[in-house]
Amino acid sequence: MNIDNEHWEQLKENLNGKFEIIEDTTEDLMMDTGEGEIKSGEQNVLIVKTPMGEIKVVREVKPKVLDKKTIFSHRQGQSAQTEYKFSATEKTYKLRLYKQDDMGEWQELNEESLKGMI
């Protein structure tokens, strides 16, 4: 599910009006490249206390990938490298929901499991 900044703020407001927000954080998403680790986006995390238990709402914001090149090495023992070209202005948004199970582990909710909750 795509959710831009405006819709994210609306979602946070709606959740805050109905439930208790336990945690509201932003984390950097890192990606390994041939030149080392780089920031590839950010992740917004909300943990909400609901009557069904704790729900984690995670939104990933990344630059849109414009091009992807795989560079193969013809040397023995060297692996292929992947180079990405990212947009400076366009972003992609991804929303994921998780529910804490009895063991305290976060299990991702899919459409089928959401239908049972609504």
ABEGO torsion letter per residue (X at the ends): XBBBAAAAAAAAAAAAAABBBABBBBBBBBBBBAAEBBBAEBBBBBBBBBAAEBBBBBBBBBBBBABBBBBBBABBGBBBBBBBBBBAABBBBBBBBBBBBAAGBBBBBBAAAAAAAX
